Amino acid sequence: MKTLLFTLEYPPFFGGVSKYYEMLVRHWPDQRSIAVLDNNSGKLIHAYWPALKWLPSVWALGRAISQEKAGHVIVGQILPLGISAYVASKFFAFKYSIILHGMDLAYTLKSGRKRLMAGIALKHADKIICGNKYTQVLLEKHYGPEISRKAVIVNPGIEPDQPMPGGKDRERYAGKMNFTHGIRLFTLARIVKRKGIDRVIEALPEVAVALPEFCYYIAGTGPDEQYIRELAKKLPVNLQNKVIILGKISDEEKWLLLDACDIFIMPAREIEGDFEGFGVVYLEANLSGKPVIGGDSGGIADAVADGVSGILVDPESTHDIASAVIRLSQDAELRERLGRQGRERAILEFSWERQMRKLYDCILA
């Protein structure tokens, strides 16, 4: 049976969702049985039809079904493409499954009209693929057990064969960064409040009491970058130079910083329904052999196994965050063990090949 991926976001479109679907296609177990219908040429959505902008996608999907002889459609966005798939399924013989990453469902639930439309698409879907357990909980809470029973959890993945930095790369980068002595904390994220960077900064005075030698490196950009910079300036004078905001970094620099840090920390929290759906960066830090500190919220518990690959904290508690930092900083053996176990877990359980095999088997079941 041929499967058609139906999505608004696909390379060269940039973003996490686009990357997810690129990996889905690249690691699909049977490469001859997967095809893609995307919106890169603008053929799915027409902005000049505000109320019915999704209608062209119904026609485009119908043509693709006929041309590819597809028996199953993977819907990449619950709205509007879930409705498009539902309508098209009335005229063409195919089943469809909907992928929910987390925030897509959360945003849909904020509007009564969108919630109703999504419910129609979900009710008639063959399978619902949830990117984390938390999304499945939301699904059952708002749509009931009849729909949530269709849900299968398939987490995002990583590429285990990612080449790690070598000795010369480490030395060159260490010289460029002028690394100081002590524990290096590192966050890589889009800079928005829910990522918890502000809570880490607020926890630093407590950390400093027990840990005089440390630095906190922050990489990324986002709408709350100025807020973070101003928050760092409010720290005691002796701590201000311990917060180093790097801005945008390259992919090479990401792996060098993950290699150079002692602890990866991102205590993300939920703010007004906005939550972390998973957090592939936790797995990337584990792949680099580093322990992680994550917020116990949203779908993070799928990515961070508490006590195995890292520590989950109350993301609203600066004391909880500081305690986790101090505990890991003062126990090199614990850092090594969590980093090693995290790397083993990331490779064994979260390769893209393994995750897409789950998805493939789910659809064919």
PyMOL commands that set and color helices and strands:
alter all, ss='L'
color gray80, all
select helices_A, chain A and resi 16-26+31-33+55-68+81-88+103-109+112-123+133-143+145-148+167-177+193-195+197-210+225-233+237-240+251-260+280-287+300-303+318-329+332-349+352-364
alter helices_A, ss='H'
color red, helices_A
select strands_A, chain A and resi 2-7+34-38+70-75+95-100+127-130+151-153+183-188+214-219+243-247+263-266+292-295+310-313
alter strands_A, ss='S'
color yellow, strands_A
deselect
rebuild
show_as cartoon
